Amino acid sequence: MDPNRNRSLASRLLLFVAILLGAVVIGYFMLRPSDTLPIYHPAQIDKRLVDPGTRQAEGEHHITDFQLIDQFGGQFSLADVGDRIIVADFFFTTCATICPKMSVQMERVQAAYKSEPNLLLLSHSVTPEIDSVPVLAAYADLHNADPARWRFLTGDRKQIYDLARKSYFAAMDEGDGGPDDFVHTENFVLVDPQRRIRGFYDGTSAMDVDRLIGDIAKLLKEARVR
């Protein structure tokens, strides 16, 4: 066989293999999950979840401060959160539908990061007139809540509803926070130490909460690099 022809075939084969490997590498970097989570602005979110006065706001959106009461009867605000990452939800202790599922999934998040001091779970009661401090304390015990990792909040109803709709964008923007208003949402919301929203998750779905658990790891890594 002609040696020149052999060399030509070998060269073409090597070139083909090189092109194939290059395509595989490029495809991997294009398709692999990003390690950077989005930073959500009101304009990027379903407008049904966003207060009309907030939709066209300029600059970064940040969770607003609050003054609520935790399951120990103490005052609790963003100052008590400090530089920790937040996972927030909105629930009520007498709920017989989605809330028990959400609380079980929040237990999973707590267990996944049981030794992580830079994460705090915040569960806000949407029926604060029913969910008193003793009721919240009993509910926290029922779900094995570590007070260093998971706080249950009650207090001013309108303030809680404004947080759900105008800060966390966790519930449909309908109602005024008054006696006839009601928030019922399965959303878990991930917030970074700068108080920016970085993710939304279905708190009744184990698969979506698995995604949340993975995204918390990304956010913790990002926070440590800063």
N, C-alpha and C positions, 0 to 999 in steps of 0.2 A: 504493500500500500504506500502511496505517495506520502513521505514524511511531512511535506509542506501542507498537504491536505489535512493530516492529523493535527498539526499545530493550529490550523485554521478552525477546525471543529472544536478543539479544546478551548481556543480563545473565545469562540462564540458561546460555548457552554458556560465558561466562567463569567462572561458578560451577562448571560441570562440569569445565572444564579445571583450575581451581584445586584441586578435590577430587582429580582424577586425579593431578596433580603431587604433592600432599600424600601420597597413598597410595604413590606410587613412592618418595618420599624416606623415608617411614617404613619401607617394606619394605626399602629398601637398608640402613638402619641396623640393622634387626632381623636381616637375613640375612647381612650381611658378616662375614667371619671376625674373631674378637676378637683384639685386639693383646695381651691379657693371658692368659698361660698359667695353667692350674690349679696349685695347690700340693697335692700328693698326701699324704693321711694314710693310714695302714694300713687304716683302716676303709673306705676308698673303693676298695681294690684287691681283685682276685680273691683270696678267702681261701686258695686253694690255694697262692698265692705268698707268703703272710705267715706268719711264725712265730707260733704260737698265743699266746705270751707278749707279742707286740707288737701284736696286733690291737686291743686295748682301751686302748692307751697314750694318755695325755692329752697335749695340746699338739702342737706341730709335730714332725714326724719329721725328723731330720737324719742324714746319713751319718756313721757312726762313724769315728774315727781308726784308722789302721793303720800297721804297720811292715813294709814289703815291700822288695824289691830290684828295681831297674830293669835295663834291658838293658846298662847300663854297669857293673853291679856295685855301684852305690851304694845306700845306704839311701834309701827314699822313703816319705813320709807326707803327711798333709793339710797339714802346714806347708809342704811343697814345692809344693803346689798353690796356696797363697796365696788370693787373691780371684778366681781364675779360674773360669769356667764349666767343668763337666766333662761329657764324653760318655764313658760307661763301657760296656765289654762284657766278656764272659767267653768264652774261646776256648782252643784248644790247637794247637800247631804241627803235630802229626801228623794232625789232623782232615782227612778227605777229603770231607766232605759240606758242612755249612753254613759252617764257619769260613773257607774261602777266599773264599766269597761275601761274608761279613761284612767281611773285611779289605779287599776291593776297594771295598766301600761306605764303609768308614772312610777309605780313601784319597780318595774323593770329598769327604767332609766336610773332610778336611785341605786339599784343593785349594781348596775354596770359601772357606776362611778362612786361607789360607796366610800372610797378613800380619797376622792378628789375634792380638795378644799375650794377650788376655783369655779365650782358649779353650784347654783342654787335653784331649786324648783319652787315656783310660786303658784299656789292654787287659790283663786279668788272666788268667794261665794257670791252667786248672783241672787241669793235670797238672804241677805244679811239680817233681815228682821227675824228670820227663823234660826239661822246658823250663828248662834251666840258663841262666846268663847268656850264654855264647857262642851257644847255640841261639836265644835270644831276639834277640840282636844280629843274627844272620844273617837271621832272619825279618823283623826291622825293616828291614833293608837291602832285602830282597826286595820289600817293600811301600812303599819310598821314604819311610820315616817320618822326618820332621823331628824331631829330639830336643827341640826347643823347643816342639813342638806335640803330640807323640805319644809316650807312654811305654808300655813293655811291662813288666808286673810279674810276678814270681815270688816264692817264699818259703814261709811256713808254710801248708800245705794247709788246715788247719781255719780259719785266719783268712780265707783267700780265700773258702772256702765260706760262712762266716758273713757275709761282705760281700755275696755274691751273694744270700743268702736273707733276711738280717735287716736289711741296710742298703739295698741297691738293689732288692730284691724282683724280681730278674731271673730267678729259677728256682723251680721247684716246691719247696715246703717239705717235702722228704723226704730223710732221711739225716742223718748226724751229722758229715760232714766227714772220716770215717775212711778207711782204705785201700780199703774196698769201696764207698764212696760215689762218686757221679759227677754233676757238673753239666754239662748240655748245653743251651744256650739261645741263641736267635737275637736276644734282646732287646738293644737299645741303650737306655741310660737317660740322660736329660738332667737335670743337677743345677745349681742356681744357686749364686752365691757364698756364700749363707747355708747351703749344704749341704742344701737341700730338693729333693725330686724334683719335676720340672716336666713330664716327658713320658716315654712309652715308645714304642719304634719297632721294627719288624721289620727287623733288620739285613741280611736277605737280599733285601729288596724295594727296588728303586731308587725306586719311587713313595713308599714310606714314608720312605725316607732323604731324598727331596726335601722331605717335610714337616718332617723334623728340621732340615734346612738352613734352612728358613724360620723354624722356631721358635727356632733359635739367634739369628737376627737380632732377633727380638722380645725375647729374653732379654738380649741385649747392649744393646739400646735401654733396656730397663727398668733394667739395672744402671747405665747412665750417668746416668739421671735421679735415682737415689737419692742 
